């Protein structure tokens, strides 16, 4: 028949059938026949939906940040949602209103208002590092939002994917971070070089201390050797002095003995002494003395005859 239609909804679609100004039937996944000219159908989706968002806000230090993320929601109270939003479908099954398509926009606007409150209390650096804090603050705030719960929506999840500055500020922050990292690198290089220099200094000090200790030992050895040599020389000097003293004493004793021997005959003529000693003297010596005496008294002697026998006897004694 031309006016009779058949409705078969998916399990994730809540159907409300109005006829004659009254609600005839409602529920998810309904299948029924209805009189089209006098009926109105509303289909409320029950499945979870994602609402991506991206908006720009100002921080406390008047810097722009771009916030990107996603909301996950569902219709928790389809009757309330159908009462406040138009989910009516036409004969072809399409929504006659844009209200179902505007539900994500409502949620994104509510999230933007809450995000603005978050960013206005923080500086750019705090906002850039606060993506997790932003998500943790937005999710319970959206769940408590009366404008969302009033139309029967439930926020299931919220993720903030990124909080980015403007390209110019991003380059400035990158340059600043690069310079900071470069300073840290330079500081690390300086510390490493300083540590190397310090270690080199310690090595040099140890080498110098070792050389000083070696030289000190050598000096001690030389001093010990010199002390030993000095001791030997002193002992040698003492020995020489003692030997000289002994020789002097020996000479003094011999001189004293000779003095004692010569003292009685010191004033006696040597000729007398020779005559006294003639008893045991060599005859040739006596003859020689006699010839000397004759020579000294040559003026008194007129003529002296030396016989060949005398010379022969003298020469014979010399040959013996």
FENJOPE-V252507 format. One record per pair of residues at least 12 apart in sequence whose ideal C-beta (glycine too) atoms are under 7 Angstrom apart, sorted by the first residue. I is the first residue (numbers start at 0). J is the second residue. D is the distance in whole Angstrom. If there is no record, write none. Layout:
I|J|D ; I|J|D
This chain:
2|34|6 ; 2|35|5 ; 2|36|5 ; 3|32|6 ; 3|34|6 ; 4|33|6 ; 4|35|4 ; 5|32|5 ; 6|29|7 ; 6|30|7 ; 6|31|6 ; 6|33|6 ; 6|40|6 ; 7|30|4 ; 8|28|5 ; 8|29|5 ; 8|42|7 ; 9|28|6 ; 10|27|6 ; 10|28|4 ; 11|44|6 ; 11|45|5 ; 11|46|4 ; 12|27|6 ; 12|28|7 ; 12|42|5 ; 12|44|6 ; 12|45|7 ; 13|26|7 ; 13|27|5 ; 13|43|4 ; 13|45|5 ; 13|77|4 ; 14|26|7 ; 14|29|5 ; 14|40|6 ; 14|42|6 ; 15|41|4 ; 15|81|5 ; 16|33|6 ; 16|38|6 ; 16|40|6 ; 17|38|7 ; 17|39|4 ; 18|37|6 ; 18|38|5 ; 19|37|6 ; 27|45|6 ; 35|90|7 ; 39|87|6 ; 40|88|5 ; 41|81|5 ; 41|86|4 ; 41|87|5 ; 42|86|6 ; 42|88|5 ; 43|74|6 ; 43|77|4 ; 43|80|6 ; 43|81|5 ; 43|86|5 ; 44|74|6 ; 45|73|7 ; 45|74|6 ; 45|77|7 ; 46|73|7 ; 47|71|6 ; 47|73|5 ; 47|155|6 ; 48|72|6 ; 48|73|7 ; 48|103|7 ; 49|69|6 ; 49|71|6 ; 50|69|7 ; 50|70|4 ; 50|72|7 ; 50|103|3 ; 50|106|5 ; 50|107|6 ; 51|69|5 ; 52|68|6 ; 52|69|7 ; 52|70|7 ; 52|107|4 ; 52|110|6 ; 53|65|7 ; 53|67|5 ; 54|66|6 ; 54|111|5 ; 56|114|6 ; 56|115|5 ; 56|118|4 ; 57|118|7 ; 57|119|7 ; 58|118|5 ; 58|121|6 ; 58|122|6 ; 58|123|5 ; 58|126|5 ; 59|119|6 ; 59|120|6 ; 59|121|6 ; 59|122|5 ; 60|122|5 ; 60|123|6 ; 62|123|4 ; 62|164|6 ; 62|168|6 ; 63|165|5 ; 64|118|6 ; 64|123|7 ; 64|126|5 ; 64|127|7 ; 64|162|5 ; 64|163|7 ; 64|164|6 ; 65|163|5 ; 66|114|6 ; 66|159|7 ; 66|162|5 ; 67|160|5 ; 67|161|5 ; 68|157|7 ; 68|158|5 ; 68|159|4 ; 68|160|5 ; 69|158|5 ; 70|106|5 ; 70|110|6 ; 70|154|7 ; 70|157|5 ; 71|155|4 ; 71|156|4 ; 72|106|6 ; 72|152|5 ; 72|153|6 ; 72|154|5 ; 72|155|6 ; 73|153|6 ; 73|155|6 ; 74|151|6 ; 74|152|6 ; 75|151|6 ; 75|152|7 ; 75|153|4 ; 76|151|3 ; 77|151|7 ; 79|150|7 ; 79|151|4 ; 80|150|6 ; 80|151|4 ; 83|150|5 ; 84|98|4 ; 84|99|7 ; 84|150|6 ; 85|98|5 ; 86|98|7 ; 86|99|6 ; 102|152|7 ; 106|147|7 ; 109|141|6 ; 109|144|5 ; 109|146|6 ; 109|147|6 ; 110|137|6 ; 110|141|6 ; 113|137|5 ; 113|140|5 ; 113|141|7 ; 114|133|6 ; 114|137|6 ; 117|133|5 ; 117|136|6 ; 123|164|6 ; 126|162|6 ; 127|162|5 ; 127|164|6 ; 129|162|7 ; 130|159|5 ; 130|161|7 ; 130|162|5 ; 133|159|5 ; 133|162|7 ; 134|157|6 ; 134|158|6 ; 134|159|4 ; 137|157|5 ; 138|154|7 ; 138|157|4 ; 141|154|5 ; 141|157|7 ; 142|154|5 ; 273|288|6 ; 283|313|7 ; 283|316|6 ; 286|313|7
